[in-house]
Amino acid sequence: MFQNSHSRLVAISDGVFAVVLTLMVLDIDVPERITWATMSATGWKVLLYMISFGVVAQYWIYHQELFHAIKEPTIQLLVYNFIYLGFICLTPFATSFLSDHPREQAGALMFAGVIFLVDAVQFILFRLVIRAGGGRAQLTPHDQEEYRGAATMLIISGVYIVIGLILPQWLLLVIVLGLFGRTVQTHLWRRWAARHGQ
């Protein structure tokens, strides 16, 4: 009779992701005057928006795949999902903060810190879902790849914090490289698995 609803979990999660992805674009103002300085500032905000959009979109892809097989989420899973969504909701603020302080340590650490928190809770969610599904022995090769990807993302986001501390002006480049690195890792793993019949 009383049970946790998978469909409601997915609905609230998708709603939060949709709002977050939309809110980030609102930080881009149309310049009142067209000058090189205003176009440069606007270009910076558009670039930052695109990178942030890519980061959040990657989180949504992981999230929808992670929760696809869950029939009835546990209370623990619901709580951690809301913590995860709470950190996702900080992304527009962190993006705006970095946009206003692009070369400063505070802006870089705010952005990198939010990414690290999201990745840490995402890794916990992966572990909870795996435990609910019978443990790591039950994982398909694709599931193992996704789990490794979540662990890799957590490690890479730790690197983002270090970069934010020592070279804040390079943070966005490192994040873009991290996104590409994750894509390359996935591609190489799939090629290896195809060659070895997994």
C-alpha positions as CSV (number, residue, x, y, z in Angstrom):
1,M,0.0,0.0,0.0
2,F,2.5,2.6,1.1
3,Q,5.7,2.6,-0.9
4,N,8.3,4.9,-2.4
5,S,7.6,5.9,-5.9
6,H,10.2,5.5,-8.7
7,S,8.1,7.7,-11.1
8,R,7.9,10.5,-8.5
9,L,11.7,10.3,-7.9
10,V,12.4,10.5,-11.6
11,A,9.8,13.4,-12.1
12,I,11.3,15.6,-9.3
13,S,14.8,14.9,-10.5
14,D,14.1,15.7,-14.1
15,G,12.3,18.8,-13.0
16,V,15.3,20.0,-11.0
17,F,17.7,19.3,-13.9
18,A,15.4,21.2,-16.3
19,V,15.3,24.2,-14.0
20,V,19.0,24.2,-13.4
21,L,19.9,24.0,-17.1
22,T,17.5,26.9,-17.8
23,L,18.6,29.1,-14.9
24,M,22.3,29.1,-16.0
25,V,21.4,30.9,-19.3
26,L,19.8,33.8,-17.4
27,D,23.2,35.0,-16.2
28,I,24.0,36.0,-19.8
29,D,23.0,39.6,-20.3
30,V,22.5,41.3,-23.6
31,P,25.0,44.1,-23.8
32,E,23.6,47.7,-24.0
33,R,26.3,48.8,-26.3
34,I,28.3,46.7,-28.8
35,T,32.0,47.2,-28.1
36,W,34.9,44.8,-28.1
37,A,34.9,44.8,-24.3
38,T,31.1,44.0,-24.0
39,M,31.3,41.4,-26.7
40,S,34.3,39.8,-25.0
41,A,32.5,39.8,-21.6
42,T,29.4,38.3,-23.2
43,G,31.5,35.7,-25.1
44,W,33.1,34.7,-21.7
45,K,29.7,34.2,-20.2
46,V,28.5,32.2,-23.1
47,L,31.6,29.9,-23.0
48,L,31.1,29.4,-19.3
49,Y,27.4,28.6,-19.8
50,M,28.2,26.0,-22.4
51,I,30.8,24.3,-20.2
52,S,28.4,24.3,-17.2
53,F,25.6,23.1,-19.4
54,G,27.8,20.2,-20.6
55,V,28.8,19.3,-17.0
56,V,25.1,19.3,-15.8
57,A,24.0,17.4,-18.9
58,Q,26.6,14.8,-18.2
59,Y,25.2,14.4,-14.6
60,W,21.6,14.0,-16.0
61,I,22.8,11.3,-18.4
62,Y,24.4,9.4,-15.5
63,H,21.4,10.0,-13.3
64,Q,18.7,8.7,-15.7
65,E,20.8,5.6,-16.5
66,L,21.5,5.0,-12.8
67,F,17.8,5.1,-11.7
68,H,16.4,3.3,-14.8
69,A,16.5,-0.2,-13.2
70,I,15.4,0.9,-9.7
71,K,11.8,-0.4,-9.1
72,E,11.2,0.9,-5.6
73,P,13.8,3.3,-4.2
74,T,14.8,3.0,-0.5
75,I,14.5,5.9,1.9
76,Q,18.3,6.1,1.9
77,L,18.4,6.4,-1.9
78,L,15.7,9.1,-1.8
79,V,17.6,11.1,0.8
80,Y,20.9,10.9,-1.1
81,N,19.1,11.8,-4.3
82,F,17.8,15.0,-2.7
83,I,21.3,15.8,-1.4
84,Y,22.6,15.3,-4.9
85,L,19.9,17.5,-6.4
86,G,20.7,20.2,-3.8
87,F,24.3,20.3,-5.0
88,I,23.2,20.3,-8.6
89,C,21.0,23.3,-7.8
90,L,24.2,25.2,-6.7
91,T,25.6,24.9,-10.2
92,P,24.0,28.1,-11.5
93,F,25.3,30.1,-8.5
94,A,28.8,28.6,-8.8
95,T,28.7,29.4,-12.6
96,S,27.7,33.0,-11.9
97,F,30.3,33.3,-9.2
98,L,33.0,32.0,-11.5
99,S,31.7,34.3,-14.3
100,D,32.1,37.3,-12.0
101,H,35.5,36.2,-10.6
102,P,37.1,34.3,-13.5
103,R,40.8,34.5,-12.5
104,E,40.4,34.5,-8.8
105,Q,40.9,31.6,-6.5
106,A,37.5,32.1,-4.8
107,G,35.6,31.8,-8.0
108,A,37.5,28.7,-9.2
109,L,37.2,27.0,-5.8
110,M,33.5,27.6,-5.6
111,F,32.9,26.1,-9.0
112,A,35.3,23.2,-8.4
113,G,33.9,22.6,-5.0
114,V,30.3,22.3,-6.2
115,I,31.5,19.8,-8.9
116,F,33.4,17.8,-6.3
117,L,30.3,17.6,-4.0
118,V,28.0,16.5,-6.9
119,D,30.6,13.9,-7.9
120,A,31.0,12.6,-4.4
121,V,27.3,12.2,-3.8
122,Q,26.9,10.7,-7.3
123,F,29.5,8.0,-6.4
124,I,27.5,7.3,-3.2
125,L,24.4,6.9,-5.3
126,F,26.1,4.5,-7.6
127,R,27.2,2.4,-4.6
128,L,23.7,2.4,-3.1
129,V,22.1,1.3,-6.4
130,I,24.7,-1.4,-6.9
131,R,24.1,-2.7,-3.3
132,A,20.3,-2.7,-3.9
133,G,20.9,-4.6,-7.1
134,G,22.8,-7.5,-5.5
135,G,26.3,-6.2,-5.4
136,R,29.2,-5.7,-7.9
137,A,29.0,-9.4,-9.0
138,Q,25.7,-8.6,-10.6
139,L,27.0,-5.8,-12.8
140,T,27.1,-6.1,-16.5
141,P,30.3,-4.9,-18.4
142,H,28.4,-1.7,-19.2
143,D,27.4,-1.2,-15.6
144,Q,31.1,-1.7,-14.5
145,E,32.1,0.9,-17.1
146,E,29.6,3.4,-15.7
147,Y,30.8,2.7,-12.1
148,R,34.4,3.2,-13.1
149,G,33.3,6.4,-14.9
150,A,31.7,7.7,-11.7
151,A,34.9,6.9,-9.7
152,T,37.0,8.6,-12.4
153,M,34.8,11.7,-12.3
154,L,35.2,11.9,-8.5
155,I,39.0,11.7,-8.8
156,I,39.1,14.3,-11.6
157,S,36.9,16.7,-9.6
158,G,39.5,16.4,-6.8
159,V,42.0,17.6,-9.4
160,Y,39.8,20.5,-10.2
161,I,40.0,21.7,-6.6
162,V,43.8,21.5,-6.7
163,I,43.8,23.5,-10.0
164,G,41.5,26.0,-8.4
165,L,43.9,26.5,-5.6
166,I,47.1,26.8,-7.5
167,L,46.1,27.8,-11.1
168,P,42.6,29.2,-10.9
169,Q,42.8,30.8,-14.4
170,W,43.2,27.4,-16.0
171,L,40.3,25.7,-14.3
172,L,37.9,25.8,-17.2
173,L,40.4,24.4,-19.6
174,V,41.1,21.5,-17.2
175,I,37.3,20.9,-16.8
176,V,36.9,20.7,-20.6
177,L,39.8,18.3,-20.8
178,G,38.1,16.3,-18.0
179,L,34.9,16.0,-20.0
180,F,36.8,14.9,-23.0
181,G,38.9,12.5,-20.9
182,R,35.8,10.9,-19.6
183,T,34.5,10.5,-23.2
184,V,37.8,9.0,-24.4
185,Q,37.8,6.6,-21.4
186,T,34.3,5.4,-22.3
187,H,35.2,5.0,-26.0
188,L,38.4,3.1,-25.3
189,W,36.7,0.8,-22.8
190,R,33.9,0.0,-25.2
191,R,36.4,-0.8,-28.0
192,W,38.3,-3.1,-25.6
193,A,35.1,-4.8,-24.5
194,A,34.0,-5.3,-28.1
195,R,37.4,-6.9,-29.0
196,H,37.2,-9.2,-26.0
197,G,33.6,-10.2,-26.4
198,Q,32.3,-8.5,-23.3
